[in-house]
């Protein structure tokens, strides 16, 4: 039994395609995997952790904010699906830093 599980883990790691996507606030995006594979979200961060290098805007009051439910929300929308739709918005993730334009950064793999 142990060797069977080890084999599955090794196969999944060597055959996965990793990706990262950034979606600016008020924008939408589809994440997708090749036919026969499904999404697995490693992490999701909705907020702002960088200056205006990502999604430049004049309304940046902080670079130290993130929704505490980002990862769980993106996982519930995407994990196990071939494709999922994501909207970077306060309506989906809450507003972790009022007055600051935010973005959603998602790290995922296809298995």
N, CA, C and O atoms as a MOPAC input file, in Angstrom:
PM7 MOZYME 1SCF
protein

 N      0.82700 1    -1.19600 1     0.00000 1
 C      0.00000 1     0.00000 1     0.00000 1
 C      0.86800 1     1.25600 1     0.00000 1
 O      0.58100 1     2.20200 1    -0.73400 1
 N      1.91200 1     1.28000 1     0.80200 1
 C      2.76500 1     2.45600 1     0.87200 1
 C      3.43700 1     2.73700 1    -0.45900 1
 O      3.49100 1     3.89300 1    -0.87700 1
 N      3.95200 1     1.71800 1    -1.14100 1
 C      4.61600 1     1.95000 1    -2.41900 1
 C      3.62300 1     2.45600 1    -3.46600 1
 O      4.00400 1     3.25400 1    -4.32200 1
 N      2.38500 1     2.02400 1    -3.42600 1
 C      1.35700 1     2.49800 1    -4.34700 1
 C      1.11700 1     3.99400 1    -4.15000 1
 O      1.04900 1     4.73600 1    -5.12900 1
 N      0.98700 1     4.45000 1    -2.90200 1
 C      0.77800 1     5.87100 1    -2.63000 1
 C      1.99200 1     6.69600 1    -3.03200 1
 O      1.84600 1     7.78600 1    -3.58500 1
 N      3.18200 1     6.18800 1    -2.76100 1
 C      4.40400 1     6.89400 1    -3.13500 1
 C      4.46400 1     7.06400 1    -4.64000 1
 O      4.82300 1     8.13600 1    -5.12700 1
 N      4.12200 1     6.03500 1    -5.37400 1
 C      4.14000 1     6.09700 1    -6.82800 1
 C      3.16800 1     7.15900 1    -7.33500 1
 O      3.51000 1     7.92100 1    -8.23900 1
 N      1.98100 1     7.21900 1    -6.77500 1
 C      1.00900 1     8.21700 1    -7.20000 1
 C      1.51100 1     9.62800 1    -6.95300 1
 O      1.32600 1    10.50800 1    -7.79400 1
 N      2.13300 1     9.85100 1    -5.82800 1
 C      2.65400 1    11.18000 1    -5.51200 1
 C      3.75900 1    11.55900 1    -6.47600 1
 O      3.77700 1    12.68500 1    -6.97400 1
 N      4.67400 1    10.65700 1    -6.75200 1
 C      5.77300 1    10.93500 1    -7.66900 1
 C      5.24500 1    11.22800 1    -9.06700 1
 O      5.70400 1    12.17200 1    -9.71000 1
 N      4.29100 1    10.43900 1    -9.54600 1
 C      3.71700 1    10.66100 1   -10.86300 1
 C      3.04800 1    12.03100 1   -10.92500 1
 O      3.22000 1    12.75900 1   -11.90200 1
 N      2.29200 1    12.38500 1    -9.89500 1
 C      1.60500 1    13.67800 1    -9.88900 1
 C      2.60200 1    14.82800 1    -9.90600 1
 O      2.37200 1    15.82100 1   -10.59700 1
 N      3.68600 1    14.72500 1    -9.17500 1
 C      4.66000 1    15.80200 1    -9.12100 1
 C      5.43300 1    15.94500 1   -10.42400 1
 O      5.72800 1    17.06400 1   -10.84600 1
 N      5.76300 1    14.84100 1   -11.06300 1
 C      6.58100 1    14.95600 1   -12.26500 1
 C      5.75200 1    15.29600 1   -13.49800 1
 O      6.31100 1    15.69600 1   -14.51900 1
 N      4.43500 1    15.14500 1   -13.42500 1
 C      3.61700 1    15.35700 1   -14.61400 1
 C      2.71500 1    16.57300 1   -14.48500 1
 O      1.80300 1    16.74300 1   -15.29400 1
 N      2.93900 1    17.40600 1   -13.51100 1
 C      2.06300 1    18.56100 1   -13.32100 1
 C      2.62000 1    19.77800 1   -14.04800 1
 O      3.82600 1    19.89600 1   -14.26900 1
 N      1.72800 1    20.66400 1   -14.40900 1
 C      2.10700 1    21.95000 1   -14.97700 1
 C      1.75900 1    23.00800 1   -13.94300 1
 O      0.61000 1    23.11300 1   -13.51200 1
 N      2.74300 1    23.78100 1   -13.55200 1
 C      2.51900 1    24.81500 1   -12.54900 1
 C      2.23400 1    26.14500 1   -13.23500 1
 O      2.72400 1    26.41300 1   -14.33200 1
 N      1.43600 1    26.96800 1   -12.57300 1
 C      1.13300 1    28.26300 1   -13.13200 1
 C      0.91000 1    29.29700 1   -12.05200 1
 O      0.67500 1    28.97300 1   -10.88800 1
 N      0.98800 1    30.54000 1   -12.46100 1
 C      0.72700 1    31.65600 1   -11.57200 1
 C      0.00600 1    32.71600 1   -12.38700 1
 O      0.41000 1    33.02400 1   -13.50800 1
 N     -1.04700 1    33.27000 1   -11.83400 1
 C     -1.80500 1    34.30700 1   -12.52700 1
 C     -2.09900 1    35.44800 1   -11.57200 1
 O     -2.32100 1    35.24300 1   -10.37900 1
 N     -2.09600 1    36.64400 1   -12.11700 1
 C     -2.44300 1    37.83800 1   -11.34300 1
 C     -3.61400 1    38.51900 1   -12.04200 1
 O     -3.59000 1    38.74200 1   -13.25200 1
 N     -4.63300 1    38.84400 1   -11.26000 1
 C     -5.83400 1    39.47200 1   -11.77900 1
 C     -6.02800 1    40.78300 1   -11.01200 1
 O     -6.18500 1    40.77100 1    -9.79100 1
 N     -6.01700 1    41.89900 1   -11.71800 1
 C     -6.22000 1    43.19400 1   -11.06900 1
 C     -7.66600 1    43.32400 1   -10.59900 1
 O     -8.58300 1    42.76200 1   -11.19800 1
 N     -7.84900 1    44.08100 1    -9.50800 1
 C     -9.18800 1    44.30300 1    -8.96300 1
 C    -10.13100 1    44.80000 1   -10.05400 1
 O     -9.74200 1    45.59600 1   -10.90800 1
 N    -11.36100 1    44.32800 1   -10.01800 1
 C    -12.42500 1    44.63700 1   -10.98000 1
 C    -12.23500 1    43.92800 1   -12.31600 1
 O    -12.88600 1    44.27800 1   -13.30000 1
 N    -11.34100 1    42.92500 1   -12.36000 1
 C    -11.12200 1    42.15200 1   -13.58300 1
 C    -11.48400 1    40.69600 1   -13.34400 1
 O    -11.61200 1    40.25100 1   -12.20400 1
 N    -11.64400 1    39.96800 1   -14.43100 1
 C    -11.99900 1    38.55600 1   -14.39000 1
 C    -10.98600 1    37.74900 1   -15.18600 1
 O    -10.29300 1    38.27400 1   -16.05800 1
 N    -10.91500 1    36.46200 1   -14.86800 1
 C    -10.00100 1    35.59100 1   -15.59100 1
 C    -10.46900 1    34.14900 1   -15.47600 1
 O    -11.12200 1    33.77400 1   -14.50200 1
 N    -10.13600 1    33.35400 1   -16.46500 1
 C    -10.36000 1    31.92100 1   -16.40600 1
 C     -9.02500 1    31.24200 1   -16.20700 1
 O     -8.06100 1    31.55200 1   -16.90700 1
 N     -8.95400 1    30.31300 1   -15.25800 1
 C     -7.80700 1    29.41800 1   -15.13200 1
 C     -8.22700 1    28.11100 1   -15.77300 1
 O     -9.36700 1    27.67500 1   -15.61200 1
 N     -7.31400 1    27.48100 1   -16.50100 1
 C     -7.66700 1    26.20700 1   -17.11400 1
 C     -6.45000 1    25.31000 1   -17.23100 1
 O     -5.30500 1    25.76000 1   -17.22500 1
 N     -6.74100 1    24.03400 1   -17.33700 1
 C     -5.73000 1    23.00800 1   -17.52000 1
 C     -5.98400 1    22.30200 1   -18.84700 1
 O     -7.08600 1    22.37500 1   -19.39200 1
 N     -4.97700 1    21.62600 1   -19.36200 1
 C     -5.17800 1    20.83800 1   -20.58200 1
 C     -6.25400 1    19.76700 1   -20.36400 1
 O     -6.50600 1    19.34000 1   -19.23700 1
 N     -6.87000 1    19.35500 1   -21.44500 1
 C     -7.89400 1    18.31100 1   -21.38900 1
 C     -7.36600 1    17.09900 1   -20.62900 1
 O     -6.23900 1    16.66100 1   -20.85500 1
 N     -8.17600 1    16.56600 1   -19.73600 1
 C     -7.78400 1    15.38700 1   -18.95600 1
 C     -7.07500 1    15.71600 1   -17.65500 1
 O     -6.75800 1    14.81300 1   -16.88100 1
 N     -6.81700 1    17.00500 1   -17.39800 1
 C     -6.18100 1    17.42100 1   -16.15000 1
 C     -7.10400 1    18.37900 1   -15.40700 1
 O     -7.99200 1    18.99200 1   -16.00000 1
 N     -6.88100 1    18.49900 1   -14.10100 1
 C     -7.69100 1    19.39700 1   -13.27900 1
 C     -6.79600 1    20.33200 1   -12.47200 1
 O     -5.60900 1    20.07300 1   -12.27200 1
 N     -7.39300 1    21.41100 1   -12.02200 1
 C     -6.69000 1    22.42800 1   -11.24600 1
 C     -6.50300 1    22.00600 1    -9.79700 1
 O     -7.36200 1    21.35200 1    -9.20600 1
 N     -5.37200 1    22.39000 1    -9.24400 1
 C     -5.12200 1    22.30500 1    -7.80200 1
 C     -4.48700 1    23.63100 1    -7.40500 1
 O     -3.39200 1    23.95300 1    -7.86700 1
 N     -5.15300 1    24.39700 1    -6.56400 1
 C     -4.66900 1    25.70700 1    -6.14300 1
 C     -3.76400 1    25.54900 1    -4.93000 1
 O     -4.16800 1    25.00800 1    -3.90100 1
 N     -2.52800 1    26.03300 1    -5.07000 1
 C     -1.57900 1    26.04000 1    -3.95000 1
 C     -1.88000 1    27.20400 1    -3.01300 1
 O     -1.90300 1    27.04800 1    -1.79200 1
 N     -2.11300 1    28.39300 1    -3.61800 1
 C     -2.36600 1    29.57300 1    -2.79900 1
 C     -3.09600 1    30.63500 1    -3.60300 1
 O     -3.03400 1    30.67100 1    -4.83200 1
 N     -3.77800 1    31.48500 1    -2.88300 1
 C     -4.43900 1    32.64400 1    -3.47100 1
 C     -4.30600 1    33.80400 1    -2.50000 1
 O     -4.52600 1    33.64500 1    -1.29900 1
 N     -3.95100 1    34.95900 1    -3.01300 1
 C     -3.82200 1    36.14300 1    -2.16900 1
 C     -4.58100 1    37.28600 1    -2.83200 1
 O     -4.23400 1    37.71900 1    -3.93000 1
 N     -5.62000 1    37.77000 1    -2.15500 1
 C     -6.35200 1    38.94300 1    -2.61300 1
 C     -6.03200 1    40.07200 1    -1.65400 1
 O     -6.32600 1    39.98900 1    -0.46200 1
 N     -5.43500 1    41.11500 1    -2.17300 1
 C     -5.01700 1    42.25900 1    -1.37600 1
 C     -3.92300 1    42.98100 1    -2.12200 1
 O     -3.98200 1    43.13200 1    -3.34200 1
 N     -2.92500 1    43.42700 1    -1.38600 1
 C     -1.76400 1    44.06300 1    -2.01500 1
 C     -0.55200 1    43.82600 1    -1.13300 1
 O     -0.54400 1    44.16300 1     0.05000 1
 N      0.47100 1    43.24000 1    -1.73600 1
 C      1.72000 1    42.97500 1    -1.01900 1
 C      2.91300 1    43.61900 1    -1.71900 1
 O      4.05000 1    43.47800 1    -1.26900 1
 N      2.65500 1    44.32600 1    -2.82200 1
 C      3.73300 1    44.99400 1    -3.55700 1
 C      3.29000 1    46.40500 1    -3.93300 1
 O      2.09600 1    46.70200 1    -3.97500 1
 N      4.26900 1    47.27300 1    -4.20600 1
 C      3.95000 1    48.63300 1    -4.64900 1
 C      3.22900 1    48.58300 1    -5.97900 1
 O      2.49700 1    47.62800 1    -6.24000 1
 N      3.40900 1    49.56800 1    -6.81500 1
 C      2.68300 1    49.60700 1    -8.07600 1
 C      3.35900 1    48.82700 1    -9.20000 1
 O      3.07100 1    49.06400 1   -10.37300 1
 N      4.25900 1    47.89600 1    -8.85600 1
 C      4.83700 1    47.00400 1    -9.86300 1
 C      3.75000 1    46.10700 1   -10.44300 1
 O      3.78900 1    45.76000 1   -11.62400 1
 N      2.78900 1    45.73500 1    -9.61900 1
 C      1.67700 1    44.89500 1   -10.03200 1
 C      0.40400 1    45.74000 1    -9.98400 1
 O      0.11400 1    46.37800 1    -8.97200 1
 N     -0.33700 1    45.74100 1   -11.05900 1
 C     -1.58600 1    46.50900 1   -11.16000 1
 C     -1.38600 1    47.95300 1   -10.68600 1
 O     -1.95800 1    48.36300 1    -9.67600 1
 N     -0.57900 1    48.71100 1   -11.41200 1
 C     -0.29700 1    50.09900 1   -11.01300 1
 C     -1.57500 1    50.92800 1   -10.86200 1
 O     -2.52000 1    50.79600 1   -11.64000 1
 N     -1.57600 1    51.78000 1    -9.84400 1
 C     -2.73600 1    52.64500 1    -9.60100 1
 C     -2.32000 1    53.73500 1    -8.62400 1
 O     -1.39300 1    53.54700 1    -7.83600 1
 N     -2.99600 1    54.86400 1    -8.67300 1
 C     -2.67300 1    55.96500 1    -7.75400 1
 C     -3.25600 1    55.75600 1    -6.35800 1
 O     -2.85300 1    56.44000 1    -5.41700 1
 N     -4.19100 1    54.82900 1    -6.21000 1
 C     -4.81600 1    54.57500 1    -4.90300 1
 C     -4.18000 1    53.36700 1    -4.21700 1
 O     -4.77600 1    52.29200 1    -4.14600 1
 N     -2.96900 1    53.56000 1    -3.71800 1
 C     -2.28300 1    52.50400 1    -2.96500 1
 C     -1.85900 1    53.11200 1    -1.63000 1
 O     -0.88700 1    53.86300 1    -1.55900 1
 N     -2.60000 1    52.77800 1    -0.57400 1
 C     -2.30700 1    53.30700 1     0.74800 1
 C     -1.50400 1    52.33900 1     1.60300 1
 O     -0.88100 1    52.74200 1     2.58500 1
 N     -1.51800 1    51.05500 1     1.22900 1
 C     -0.76600 1    50.06200 1     1.98000 1
 C     -0.31100 1    48.95500 1     1.03500 1
 O     -0.93300 1    48.70100 1     0.00400 1
 N      0.77400 1    48.31200 1     1.40400 1
 C      1.24700 1    47.15100 1     0.64100 1
 C      1.38800 1    45.95800 1     1.58000 1
 O      2.20500 1    45.06400 1     1.36200 1
 N      0.57900 1    45.96800 1     2.62000 1
 C      0.65200 1    44.90100 1     3.61200 1
 C     -0.75700 1    44.46600 1     4.00600 1
 O     -1.15400 1    44.57500 1     5.16600 1
 N     -1.50900 1    43.96800 1     3.01400 1
 C     -2.85700 1    43.51400 1     3.33400 1
 C     -3.23300 1    42.34400 1     2.44200 1
 O     -2.84500 1    42.27500 1     1.27600 1
 N     -3.98900 1    41.43900 1     3.01100 1
 C     -4.47900 1    40.27600 1     2.25800 1
 C     -5.69700 1    39.70700 1     2.96400 1
 O     -5.76400 1    39.67800 1     4.19300 1
 N     -6.63900 1    39.26600 1     2.18200 1
 C     -7.82400 1    38.60400 1     2.72500 1
 C     -7.40100 1    37.28200 1     3.35500 1
 O     -6.64200 1    36.52200 1     2.75200 1
 N     -7.87700 1    37.00800 1     4.54000 1
 C     -7.49800 1    35.76600 1     5.23900 1
 C     -8.16800 1    34.53900 1     4.63100 1
 O     -7.78500 1    33.41000 1     4.93900 1
 N     -9.15900 1    34.74700 1     3.77500 1
 C     -9.87600 1    33.61800 1     3.17500 1
 C     -9.52900 1    33.41000 1     1.70100 1
 O    -10.17200 1    32.60700 1     1.02600 1
 N     -8.52900 1    34.11600 1     1.19800 1
 C     -8.19700 1    34.06100 1    -0.23200 1
 C     -7.95700 1    32.64900 1    -0.73600 1
 O     -8.59300 1    32.21500 1    -1.69700 1
 N     -7.05400 1    31.93600 1    -0.10500 1
 C     -6.70300 1    30.59800 1    -0.58300 1
 C     -7.91000 1    29.67300 1    -0.54900 1
 O     -8.19000 1    28.98600 1    -1.53100 1
 N     -8.62300 1    29.64700 1     0.56100 1
 C     -9.78400 1    28.75600 1     0.68400 1
 C    -10.86000 1    29.10700 1    -0.34300 1
 O    -11.50100 1    28.21100 1    -0.89100 1
 N    -11.06300 1    30.38600 1    -0.60800 1
 C    -12.07500 1    30.79700 1    -1.57600 1
 C    -11.70400 1    30.32900 1    -2.97900 1
 O    -12.53500 1    29.75800 1    -3.68500 1
 N    -10.45600 1    30.56800 1    -3.38400 1
 C    -10.03100 1    30.15700 1    -4.72600 1
 C    -10.04000 1    28.63000 1    -4.84000 1
 O    -10.42600 1    28.08800 1    -5.87600 1
 N     -9.61900 1    27.94100 1    -3.78900 1
 C     -9.64900 1    26.47900 1    -3.82500 1
 C    -11.07300 1    25.96900 1    -4.01200 1
 O    -11.29700 1    25.03600 1    -4.78300 1
 N    -12.03400 1    26.56700 1    -3.31800 1
 C    -13.41800 1    26.09400 1    -3.44200 1
 C    -13.98500 1    26.37800 1    -4.83300 1
 O    -14.84600 1    25.63400 1    -5.30300 1
 N    -13.52800 1    27.41900 1    -5.48800 1
 C    -13.99800 1    27.74400 1    -6.82700 1
 C    -13.32500 1    26.92600 1    -7.92000 1
 O    -13.91300 1    26.69900 1    -8.97800 1
 N    -12.08500 1    26.47900 1    -7.66900 1
 C    -11.29300 1    25.90400 1    -8.75900 1
 C    -10.82600 1    24.45900 1    -8.58700 1
 O    -10.74300 1    23.73000 1    -9.57500 1
 N    -10.52300 1    24.02900 1    -7.37900 1
 C     -9.92200 1    22.70700 1    -7.20800 1
 C    -10.77400 1    21.60100 1    -7.81900 1
 O    -11.98800 1    21.55000 1    -7.62200 1
 N    -10.11800 1    20.72300 1    -8.55900 1
 C    -10.78500 1    19.57500 1    -9.15000 1
 C    -11.50700 1    19.86200 1   -10.45300 1
 O    -12.11300 1    18.96200 1   -11.03500 1
 N    -11.45200 1    21.10200 1   -10.92000 1
 C    -12.12400 1    21.46800 1   -12.17500 1
 C    -11.09100 1    21.63400 1   -13.28800 1
 O     -9.92900 1    21.94500 1   -13.02600 1
 N    -11.51800 1    21.42700 1   -14.51400 1
 C    -10.64000 1    21.64300 1   -15.66000 1
 C    -10.49100 1    23.14300 1   -15.92700 1
 O     -9.45000 1    23.59000 1   -16.40800 1
 N    -11.53800 1    23.92100 1   -15.61400 1
 C    -11.51900 1    25.36400 1   -15.81200 1
 C    -12.35800 1    26.03900 1   -14.73100 1
 O    -13.37200 1    25.49100 1   -14.29700 1
 N    -11.93800 1    27.22700 1   -14.29600 1
 C    -12.74200 1    27.98800 1   -13.35100 1
 C    -12.65400 1    29.47600 1   -13.66300 1
 O    -11.67300 1    29.95000 1   -14.23500 1
 N    -13.68300 1    30.19000 1   -13.28000 1
 C    -13.76700 1    31.63100 1   -13.47800 1
 C    -13.46200 1    32.32500 1   -12.15200 1
 O    -14.01700 1    31.96900 1   -11.11300 1
 N    -12.57900 1    33.31400 1   -12.20000 1
 C    -12.24000 1    34.07400 1   -10.99400 1
 C    -12.48200 1    35.56100 1   -11.23900 1
 O    -12.14200 1    36.09500 1   -12.29400 1
 N    -13.06700 1    36.20600 1   -10.26000 1
 C    -13.27400 1    37.64800 1   -10.29100 1
 C    -12.52600 1    38.25300 1    -9.11400 1
 O    -12.76100 1    37.88100 1    -7.96500 1
 N    -11.63000 1    39.18100 1    -9.39800 1
 C    -10.87800 1    39.85600 1    -8.33700 1
 C    -11.73200 1    41.01600 1    -7.84200 1
 O    -11.68600 1    42.11700 1    -8.39100 1
 N    -12.51000 1    40.75200 1    -6.79600 1
 C    -13.41200 1    41.79500 1    -6.30900 1
 C    -13.65900 1    41.65500 1    -4.81500 1
 O    -13.53100 1    40.57500 1    -4.23900 1
 N    -14.01600 1    42.77700 1    -4.20700 1
 C    -14.36100 1    42.78100 1    -2.78400 1
 C    -15.60600 1    41.94700 1    -2.52700 1
 O    -15.77100 1    41.40200 1    -1.43500 1
 N    -16.48200 1    41.84100 1    -3.51500 1
 C    -17.70400 1    41.05300 1    -3.34800 1
 C    -17.38100 1    39.57600 1    -3.12300 1
 O    -18.13000 1    38.87400 1    -2.44400 1
 N    -16.29100 1    39.11000 1    -3.68100 1
 C    -15.89600 1    37.70300 1    -3.53900 1
 C    -15.01300 1    37.49200 1    -2.31500 1
 O    -15.19900 1    36.52000 1    -1.58300 1
 N    -14.05400 1    38.38800 1    -2.08200 1
 C    -13.02800 1    38.17400 1    -1.06600 1
 C    -13.11600 1    39.09100 1     0.15000 1
 O    -12.33900 1    38.92700 1     1.09100 1
 N    -14.03700 1    40.04700 1     0.15800 1
 C    -14.05100 1    41.04900 1     1.21400 1
 C    -13.05100 1    42.13900 1     0.87600 1
 O    -12.35200 1    42.05000 1    -0.13300 1
 N    -12.97800 1    43.14900 1     1.69800 1
 C    -12.05900 1    44.26500 1     1.44900 1
 C    -11.01400 1    44.32900 1     2.55800 1
 O    -11.25300 1    44.93700 1     3.60100 1
 N     -9.85800 1    43.70500 1     2.33900 1
 C     -8.83300 1    43.67300 1     3.38900 1
 C     -8.10500 1    45.00300 1     3.59000 1
 O     -7.45200 1    45.20100 1     4.61400 1
 N     -8.21400 1    45.92000 1     2.61500 1
 C     -7.53100 1    47.21600 1     2.77500 1
 C     -8.30600 1    48.28400 1     2.00000 1
 O     -8.04600 1    48.54300 1     0.82500 1
 N     -9.25200 1    48.88500 1     2.69100 1
 C    -10.07500 1    49.93300 1     2.09000 1
 C     -9.19700 1    51.07400 1     1.59400 1
 O     -8.23100 1    51.46400 1     2.25000 1
 N     -9.54900 1    51.59800 1     0.43200 1
 C     -8.80100 1    52.72300 1    -0.13300 1
 C     -7.59100 1    52.31800 1    -0.94200 1
 O     -6.91300 1    53.17800 1    -1.50500 1
 N     -7.30300 1    51.04000 1    -1.01400 1
 C     -6.16300 1    50.54400 1    -1.78600 1
 C     -6.67400 1    49.62800 1    -2.89000 1
 O     -7.49000 1    48.74100 1    -2.64400 1
 N     -6.19200 1    49.84800 1    -4.09800 1
 C     -6.53400 1    48.96700 1    -5.21100 1
 C     -5.78500 1    47.65400 1    -5.02000 1
 O     -4.58100 1    47.63100 1    -4.76800 1
 N     -6.52700 1    46.57100 1    -5.14700 1
 C     -5.99600 1    45.24200 1    -4.84300 1
 C     -5.83000 1    44.39900 1    -6.10200 1
 O     -6.17100 1    44.83400 1    -7.20200 1
 N     -5.29900 1    43.18400 1    -5.92700 1
 C     -5.19500 1    42.20400 1    -7.00300 1
 C     -5.26700 1    40.82000 1    -6.38700 1
 O     -5.05900 1    40.63400 1    -5.18800 1
 N     -5.56800 1    39.86000 1    -7.24100 1
 C     -5.61800 1    38.46000 1    -6.82600 1
 C     -4.46400 1    37.73500 1    -7.48900 1
 O     -4.34000 1    37.74100 1    -8.71400 1
 N     -3.62400 1    37.11700 1    -6.68900 1
 C     -2.51100 1    36.31800 1    -7.20800 1
 C     -2.79000 1    34.86700 1    -6.84600 1
 O     -2.99000 1    34.53700 1    -5.67700 1
 N     -2.80100 1    33.99700 1    -7.86300 1
 C     -3.10400 1    32.58700 1    -7.68000 1
 C     -1.95100 1    31.73600 1    -8.18100 1
 O     -1.47500 1    31.91100 1    -9.30300 1
 N     -1.50600 1    30.81000 1    -7.33700 1
 C     -0.50700 1    29.81600 1    -7.72900 1
 C     -1.18500 1    28.46700 1    -7.76900 1
 O     -1.82500 1    28.06100 1    -6.79900 1
 N     -1.05100 1    27.77000 1    -8.87900 1
 C     -1.79300 1    26.53700 1    -9.07900 1
 C     -0.98400 1    25.53000 1    -9.89400 1
 O      0.07200 1    25.84800 1   -10.44100 1
 N     -1.50000 1    24.33100 1    -9.95700 1
 C     -0.91200 1    23.27500 1   -10.77800 1
 C     -2.02700 1    22.52100 1   -11.47300 1
 O     -3.17100 1    22.52500 1   -11.02000 1
 N     -1.68600 1    21.87700 1   -12.57100 1
 C     -2.61700 1    21.00700 1   -13.28700 1
 C     -2.14600 1    19.57400 1   -13.12100 1
 O     -0.97100 1    19.26800 1   -13.32400 1
 N     -3.07200 1    18.69700 1   -12.74800 1
 C     -2.74400 1    17.27100 1   -12.56700 1
 C     -3.63800 1    16.43400 1   -13.43900 1
 O     -3.52900 1    15.20800 1   -13.43900 1

